[in-house]
Amino acid sequence: MPRLDKVAQIPKPEKIFVFKSCVASNKYPGIEACSFDSLRVLGVEPVDSDEQTCCGGFVTFANVAAPTASMPAVARNLSLAEEKGLDTCVVCNGCWTFLNEFGHFMNHNEEVKASVNMMLNMMGKEYKGTSNVYHIAEMYYRLKEELAANVKRPLTGIKVATHYGCHYLGGGKYTAIDDAQMPSYLEEIIEILGGEVVPYTANRECCGTGFTQIINGKDLSIEHTKSKLDSVKEADPDILVVQCPYCHSQLDRIQQQLNFRDEGDFQTPVLHIAQLVGMGLGLDVAKLGFAAHVSGRARLENVLDRIGR
């Protein structure tokens, strides 16, 4: 059940700084397009910056760089939102965890914050720690009244399974809006959109990416992903919805690899929550960006035919 005290702390802003995910931008541009357009429909003006860089999370989680090397990047990125006087909205669990965790660390360690700002000052930047970081799924839940009022393409009869992702549930020790063991806010959003929630056994398990595993232990990673996909297939949803582009990539593209290896026949469409919301809000189908998706294309087309394009 959602932690309503945390939900109440999320503002309903007129504007918010949207932090773009490198994985979403490069692999699934529909996530980005739907994020911007859905926020506008819900009454929030998205703002971005060409100065933004990668959050730095990938190189740290993959042990390519030490956390201290990535901290100035986090501070610089958040300073872009601070300069505009805005809170930050992210579409990626990794970005959410990284910006929140490092921001929290700097805000509670003045010596570290001062050292980071010494570097930022050379670029004419300063990190103050005034921009709160929210996941776009959290924003949708906070704006669920506005969401319900703007559903134009109800997902009537569409069966949807959920995948939250470890870096949100496991990383949100003090800011996640739901119980890490039994979260339900994505299910509520699906029901608001008119969809039918489908449970499955491996619902809360990792997608198999594990950041370092997909790079350093690919066989183990694929084995875990197959176990997850086997469970999804048994439940037979029309759509598997995620809230992280990295989970999206793993659960979408590994299906094709497993099919190629004759290790199963996986045909489940995977959508980011922003795309599912965009679908329900009636955004133009081209904006949903489904051309970049690999698995379950025929089934996804069937879904669009059933709810109306």
C-alpha positions, 0 to 999 in steps of 0.5 A: 500500500502506498505511503500516503505521507510520502505521496502528500509531500509530492507537490502538484507543480506548474512546472518540473525539470524533466531529467532525460534518461540516456537509455530511454533517449537512445533505445526507446524515444517514445518514453521521453515523448510520452513523458513530456506530453503526458505531463502537459495533459496533466497540467504540468509544464515539462522543462529540460536542458541541453546542458544535462549529461548522463546521471553517472549511475551506469559507470558507477554501478558497473565499477567503471568509476568510483562513486566520488568521481560521479558525484560532481556529475550528479551535483551539476545535473541537479544544479540545472534544475536548481537554477530554474527553481524547479524540482526534478522528475526522472523516468529511470529507476537508476537515475532516480536512485543515483540522484536521490542517494548522492544528493542525500549524501551531499546534503548531509555531508557539508565537507563533501558538498563543499569539495564538489562545489569547488569543482562546480565553481570552475564551471560557473555552477553551484549545487545547493540541494534544493531540487527534490527528485521524483519518479514520473510514476510517483508524479502520475500517482500524485496526479491520479485525479487529473489522470482519471479526468483525462483518460481518452482511450480506456484500456478496457479489457487489456490485461497488464502485469507490472514490474517495479524494478529493484533500483526503485524499490530497493534504493528508496529507503527514505523517499519511495512512495510504496512498500518495497515488499508489496507495492501497489501504486502501479496497479492503481494507475493501471486501474485508473486507465481502465486496464485489468491487473494480472498478477504473476509469481515473479512479479517482484523479482529483478529483471536480470540486468543487475547493471554489472551482470548484463556486462560481466555475467551475461549468461547468469543475467539471461538465465534470470531474465528467462525465469522472470519471462517464464512467469510472465508468460504463464500469466499471459498478460497483454502488456508488461509495464515497467518504470525503468528503461533499463528493465524495459530493454532487458525484458523486451530484447532478451525475449528475442535472444531467447527465441533465437536460441530456441529457449522458448517462444516469448511474445509479451509487449513491454511498455514503460509506464509513461507509454501506458499512460500516454496510450490511455490519455489518447496521445497520437500512436506515433508519439508512443514510439512502439516502432522501437520495440522488439518483442510482442509487436503483433500483440501490441498492434492487437491491443491498439486495435481493441482500444482504438487508435 
